[in-house]
Amino acid sequence: MTRWLLTCEHGGCRVPSPWKPLFSRAQDVLHSHRGWDRGALCTFRHLVPEIADAAFYATTTRLLVDLNRSPGHRDLFSEFTRDLGEGERRRILDTLYWPYRGKVLQQVKRWRAAGHVVIHISVHSFTPVMNGVPRNADIGLLYDPGRRLERELCRRWRTILLDTAPHLRARLNYPYRGTADGLTKHLRREFQQGYAGVELELNEGNVGRRCAKVASRILGSLHSLRAEIDG
């Protein structure tokens, strides 16, 4: 049996009270794409009730600690937090990072122990223009090409999207590589079999006021994909 897990690591730009002084002069940055993935949580909330067997999300800004980065990664902490003392950084990890990652990991462990195949969709968004270069996609499906389940899943999902929503440009492993550091990559290392991790990347330009419309197209494609997989 297949179990579907949805997560959203960058759903907001909230700063918990103990660390608000760090961002007293950084409101513009907090509310920019550096602070959060605009539209990701909105889309996530449209998908979860009909697709997810379990779901987890966070609304704390990634500028405090990035839940989608591995320990030791250069971007785990931002310029606002990386120079804090070791004790304070450990406090941030113990308060925010490890609890979130632990909940996701334990859910996958329970399902795998029960013999279920886990399909994990991590919802993100990307800026329409990066360093002056327009991103030529509305939807990106990021996966590890070396993992057969992920490869076949994403290729089929893209085909369904192109058939049902031809006006949305769906691309594979764009605008980022699916093998880059992230929660899905960490879980692939933990679960060599029976786990497929996909990052759903949404063009920010489409998921503002049009969030519900785009999310409904994605939801329709996932209904079709799940029907094929679950039989």
Secondary structure, DSSP 8 states (H G I E B T S, - for coil): -EEEEEEETT---B--GGGGGGGTT-HHHHTSTTT--TTHHHHHHHHHHHH-SEEEE--B-TTT--TTS-TT-TTSS-TTTTTS-HHHHHHHIIIIIHHHHHHHHHHHHHHHHTT-EEEEEEEEEE-SEETTEE---SEEEE--TTSHHHHHHHHHHHHHHHHH-TTS-EEES-SS-TTSSSHHHHHHHH-SSSEEEEEEEEEGGGSSTTHHHHHHHHHHHHHHHHHHHH-
